[in-house]
Amino acid sequence: RSGDPQREVDVFPQRPARISSRHDEADIVLFWKAKQSSFAFTTKHTVPSLREHLGDHIFRLIGRGADQDPKGVFSINRLTGEVAVSRALDREAIAYYHLQVSTTDLSGRLVEGPVDLDVSVIDQNDNRPVFKEPRYSGEVLEGSPTGTTVMTMTAYDADDPNTDNAVLRYIIVRQLPDKPSPNMFYIDPERGDIVTVIAPHQLDRETLPTTQYELEIVAKDMAGSEVGLTGTATATITITDRNDHAPEFTHSLFQASVNEGSTGVVVNLTVDDRDDPATGAWRAIYSIINGDPNQNFEIQTNLDNNEGMLSVVKPPPDTDCYCSWVEMSVERGNSTAKGHWCPGSAGNDKMYTLCAGMLYIKSLNKCINPCPTLFFLTLPYVSLGSPPASGTGTLKITLEDENDNAPYVFPSVARVCEDAKDMNVVVIGGRDKDIHPNTDPFKIELGKQPGLEKTWKISRINDTHSQIMLLHSLKKANYNLPLVLTDSGIPPISNNTELKVQVCTCRKNRMDCSRASSIQTNLLLLLGLVLLSILCKYPFIPPSTSCVCV
């Protein structure tokens, strides 16, 4: 009626809505709720009218769903005003129809209206939840704390989001394998977040029966009720490796001999590491920590089998210290192995000379570092009695060291990919020709050059080694990183040195450093060209000189 608020009328099956006419009342809006998938149903609603005029009027229905596409969904009885639905409604296709009803006389002249007739389609739960992906993949680091989020599963439902028809709940229905626990993971029923519930010590990649777990996830609408529809997806979770196992030498002593003056690999050192061979956690980094003051030896990692290849790169000089003990370490942990190198021609030399009852030690200054600091010498003696008697005695000699050698860093060159995601450049260590307590622990710091801390960072690993890291990527070039290395002697000695870092191009596991050039060299060359151009443009040329312009 005129002035009435809009009224909402529910629709039930097979009950037509009748709209009657009245000359003096036309501003009427009807709201009509139709259940989807129902046929020919409306509610009966009569516009106040004068019954005696019904026979003179014809009802007309216009709008989307009537005379506009999709045409013919709704129809009206021209004489009675009953509105009916001719086919099933789909809320997900069209949720709302706006129609208009008017009356005309027999000549077609508008008598009343138009009156708005709005139809809202009521949702039915006819859509199953659907996951965005049929298979999801996620990773979690071994040893992660309980409650660590692995991934999020997301499903959607095409039904009305304002009803329970689209309210989803998530559950895990199966885990394969189910060891060491069938409930290693939990999914938040509302958000779909998958988290770990297993204890960190049980989430051990090296002891688990597999490194991949498969979860079957079900999403159910109707807020998870028994009558809800379901959708299914699979989540594959990979347990990734953490560097939690230190490499250990397979032997505490490695021995090798080489002819004097020879170079090359003299022994291969082997280690055990339980971490994943496909990751950097398995890759061993070998270093010589003692026994090589003149850098006669070099050790590198064999990338194929993780062995350490100990090589002679510079034959030791012919000295009275005929046996070199080389002490080596392998990163991570305290695993240390020792080996000795003996030139074949020096076996009969002695470190001492007896003359007139005096003992002379030969060239000990050359043997302080590579040789032991504690000597036991077996000395012959002859008595002056009659008859003379002979025997032997043992002399213990302890060498004391003074802190007279500055420490130095190794390796001196490092390489890194220009687009590397891992900002760890290299593990560097300190060396010292002195012996304890005048060696480690070493203090490795960035040089005093301003701005270094914005690009580089040094993290201490142990008493002898530190990690060099980049804070942001660098372009392909050679960089000289200033370092300050200090030993623990009394007083300590510091050494200002440099680490050459080559930023290279890496493609398909190949590192190309051939075009890396020094930034400092490039800048000096550029500056020289600029100065040369200026001099050629504004020359001051003495009579006996000339200028060549480039």
Long-range contacts (C-beta under 8 A, 24 or more apart in sequence): 1-25, 1-28, 1-47, 1-48, 2-26, 2-27, 2-28, 3-27, 4-28, 6-31, 7-31, 8-33, 9-33, 9-43, 9-45, 10-43, 11-35, 11-38, 11-41, 11-42, 11-43, 12-41, 12-43, 13-38, 13-39, 13-40, 13-41, 14-40, 14-41, 15-41, 15-42, 15-43, 15-44, 16-40, 16-41, 16-42, 16-44, 16-77, 16-82, 16-83, 16-84, 17-42, 17-43, 17-44, 17-45, 17-82, 17-83, 18-44, 18-45, 18-46, 18-80, 18-81, 18-82, 19-45, 19-46, 19-47, 19-59, 19-76, 19-81, 19-82, 19-83, 19-101, 19-115, 19-117, 20-46, 20-47, 20-48, 20-49, 20-54, 20-81, 21-47, 21-49, 21-53, 21-54, 21-57, 21-59, 21-81, 21-103, 21-111, 21-112, 22-47, 22-48, 22-49, 22-50, 22-53, 22-112, 23-50, 23-53, 23-111, 23-112, 25-112, 26-112, 26-113, 26-115, 27-115, 28-115, 28-116, 29-115, 29-116, 29-117, 29-118, 30-101, 30-115, 30-116, 30-117, 30-118, 31-118, 31-120, 32-83, 32-117, 32-118, 32-119, 32-120, 33-119, 33-120, 33-121, 33-122, 34-85, 34-89, 34-119, 34-120, 34-121, 34-122, 35-89, 35-121, 35-122, 35-124, 36-88, 36-89, 36-90, 36-91, 36-121, 36-122, 36-123, 36-124, 36-126, 37-88, 37-89, 37-90, 37-124, 37-126, 38-85, 38-88, 38-89, 39-85, 39-86, 39-87, 39-88, 40-84, 40-85, 40-86, 41-84, 41-85, 42-82, 42-83, 42-84, 42-85, 47-81, 47-115, 54-79, 56-105, 56-106, 57-103, 57-104, 57-105, 57-111, 57-112, 58-103, 58-104, 58-105, 58-106, 59-101, 59-102, 59-103, 60-101, 60-102, 60-103, 60-104, 61-99, 61-100, 61-101, 61-117, 62-99, 62-100, 62-102, 62-114, 63-97, 63-98, 63-99, 63-100, 63-117, 64-94, 64-97, 64-98, 64-99, 65-94, 65-97, 65-99, 65-119, 66-99, 70-94, 73-97, 74-99, 74-119, 76-101, 83-117, 89-121, 90-121, 91-121, 91-122, 91-123, 91-124, 91-159, 91-160, 92-127, 92-158, 92-159, 94-121, 95-120, 95-121, 95-123, 95-160, 96-120, 96-121, 97-121, 123-159, 123-160, 123-163, 123-165, 124-159, 124-165, 125-159, 125-164, 125-165, 125-221, 125-222, 125-228, 125-229, 126-159, 127-157, 127-158, 127-159, 127-165, 127-221, 127-229, 128-157, 128-221, 128-229, 128-230, 128-231, 129-155, 129-156, 129-157, 129-168, 129-219, 129-220, 129-221, 129-229, 129-230, 129-231, 130-155, 130-156, 130-157, 130-158, 130-231, 131-155, 131-217, 131-219, 131-231, 131-232, 131-233, 132-156, 133-233, 134-233, 134-234, 135-233, 135-234, 135-235, 135-236, 136-217, 136-233, 136-234, 136-235, 136-236, 137-235, 137-236, 137-237, 137-238, 138-194, 138-235, 138-236, 138-237, 138-238, 139-237, 139-238, 139-239, 139-240, 140-196, 140-203, 140-237, 140-238, 140-239, 140-240, 141-239, 141-240, 141-242, 142-203, 142-204, 142-205, 142-206, 142-239, 142-240, 142-241, 142-242, 142-244, 143-200, 143-201, 143-203, 143-204, 143-242, 143-244, 144-196, 144-200, 144-203, 145-196, 145-200, 146-196, 146-197, 146-198, 146-199, 146-200, 147-195, 147-196, 147-197, 148-195, 148-196, 149-193, 149-194, 149-195, 150-185, 150-194, 150-195, 150-196, 150-237, 151-193, 151-194, 151-235, 151-237, 152-191, 152-192, 152-193, 152-194, 153-187, 153-192, 153-194, 153-217, 153-219, 153-233, 153-235, 154-192, 155-192, 155-219, 155-231, 155-233, 157-221, 159-221, 164-221, 164-222, 164-223, 164-225, 165-221, 165-222, 166-221, 167-221, 167-222, 167-223, 168-219, 168-220, 168-221, 168-223, 168-224, 169-219, 169-220, 169-223, 169-224, 169-228, 170-217, 170-218, 170-219, 171-217, 171-218, 171-220, 171-224, 172-215, 172-216, 172-217, 173-216, 173-217, 173-218, 174-215, 174-216, 175-213, 175-214, 175-215, 175-216, 176-213, 176-214, 176-215, 177-209, 177-210, 177-213, 179-208, 179-209, 180-208, 180-209, 184-213, 185-213, 185-215, 185-237, 187-215, 187-217, 189-224, 192-219, 194-235, 194-237, 203-239, 205-239, 205-240, 205-241, 205-242, 205-276, 206-245, 206-274, 206-275, 208-239, 211-238, 211-239, 212-236, 212-237, 212-238, 212-239, 213-237, 213-239, 240-279, 241-275, 241-276, 241-279, 241-281, 241-282, 242-275, 242-281, 243-275, 243-279, 243-280, 243-281, 243-332, 244-275, 244-281, 245-273, 245-274, 245-275, 245-281, 246-273, 246-332, 246-333, 246-334, 246-335, 247-271, 247-272, 247-273, 247-284, 247-330, 247-331, 247-332, 247-333, 247-335, 248-272, 248-273, 248-330, 248-333, 248-335, 249-330, 249-335, 249-336, 249-337, 251-337, 252-337, 252-338, 253-337, 253-338, 253-339, 254-310, 254-337, 254-338, 254-339, 255-339, 255-340, 256-310, 256-339, 256-341, 257-341, 257-342, 257-344, 258-312, 258-341, 258-343, 258-344, 259-343, 259-344, 259-345, 260-315, 260-318, 260-343, 260-344, 260-345, 260-346, 261-315, 262-312, 262-315, 263-311, 263-312, 263-313, 263-314, 263-315, 264-311, 264-312, 265-309, 265-310, 265-311, 266-310, 266-311, 266-312, 266-341, 267-310, 267-339, 268-302, 268-307, 268-308, 268-309, 268-310, 269-299, 269-307, 269-308, 269-309, 269-310, 269-328, 269-330, 269-337, 269-339, 270-307, 270-308, 271-306, 271-307, 271-308, 271-330, 271-335, 273-306, 277-306, 280-422, 282-306, 284-308, 284-330, 284-331, 285-330, 285-331, 285-427, 286-328, 286-329, 286-330, 286-331, 287-328, 287-329, 287-330, 287-331, 287-410, 287-429, 287-465, 288-326, 288-327, 288-328, 288-410, 288-431, 289-327, 289-328, 289-329, 289-336, 289-429, 289-431, 289-464, 290-325, 290-326, 290-327, 290-369, 290-439, 291-324, 291-325, 291-326, 291-327, 291-338, 291-369, 291-370, 292-324, 292-326, 292-370, 292-431, 293-369, 293-370, 293-405, 293-433, 296-324, 297-326, 297-341, 299-328, 310-339, 312-341, 315-343, 316-341, 316-343, 316-370, 318-343, 318-345, 318-346, 319-363, 319-366, 319-367, 320-349, 320-350, 320-351, 320-362, 320-363, 320-366, 320-367, 321-351, 321-363, 321-366, 321-367, 321-370, 321-371, 322-346, 322-347, 322-349, 323-371, 324-370, 324-371, 325-370, 325-371, 325-372, 329-464, 331-427, 331-461, 331-465, 351-375, 351-377, 352-377, 354-379, 359-395, 361-397, 364-399, 368-399, 368-401, 368-433, 368-435, 369-433, 369-434, 369-435, 373-398, 373-399, 373-400, 373-401, 373-435, 374-398, 374-399, 375-399, 401-434, 401-435, 401-438, 402-434, 402-438, 403-434, 403-438, 403-487, 403-489, 403-490, 403-491, 403-492, 403-493, 404-434, 405-432, 405-433, 405-434, 405-438, 405-493, 406-432, 406-485, 406-487, 406-493, 406-494, 406-495, 407-431, 407-432, 407-439, 407-442, 407-485, 407-486, 407-487, 407-493, 407-495, 408-432, 408-485, 408-495, 408-497, 409-444, 409-483, 409-485, 409-495, 409-497, 409-499, 412-498, 412-499, 412-500, 413-499, 413-500, 413-501, 413-502, 414-468, 414-499, 414-500, 414-501, 414-502, 415-501, 415-502, 415-503, 415-504, 415-511, 415-513, 416-470, 416-474, 416-501, 416-502, 416-503, 416-504, 417-503, 417-504, 417-505, 417-506, 417-511, 418-473, 418-474, 418-475, 418-476, 418-503, 418-504, 418-505, 418-506, 419-473, 419-506, 420-473, 420-506, 423-469, 423-470, 423-471, 424-467, 424-468, 424-469, 425-468, 425-469, 425-470, 425-501, 426-467, 426-468, 426-499, 426-501, 427-461, 427-465, 427-466, 427-467, 427-468, 428-465, 428-466, 428-468, 428-483, 428-499, 429-464, 429-465, 429-466, 430-464, 430-465, 430-485, 430-487, 432-487, 434-487, 434-489, 437-488, 437-489, 437-490, 438-487, 438-488, 438-489, 438-490, 439-487, 439-488, 439-489, 440-464, 440-487, 440-488, 441-488, 442-485, 442-486, 442-487, 442-488, 443-484, 443-485, 443-486, 444-483, 444-484, 444-485, 445-483, 445-484, 445-485, 445-486, 446-481, 446-482, 446-483, 446-484, 447-481, 447-482, 447-483, 447-484, 447-496, 448-482, 448-484, 449-482, 452-481, 452-482, 456-481, 468-499, 468-501, 474-503, 475-503, 476-503, 476-504, 476-505, 476-515, 476-516, 477-503, 477-516, 477-517, 477-518, 477-519, 477-522, 478-502, 478-503, 478-516, 478-517, 478-518, 478-519, 479-503, 479-519, 480-518, 480-520
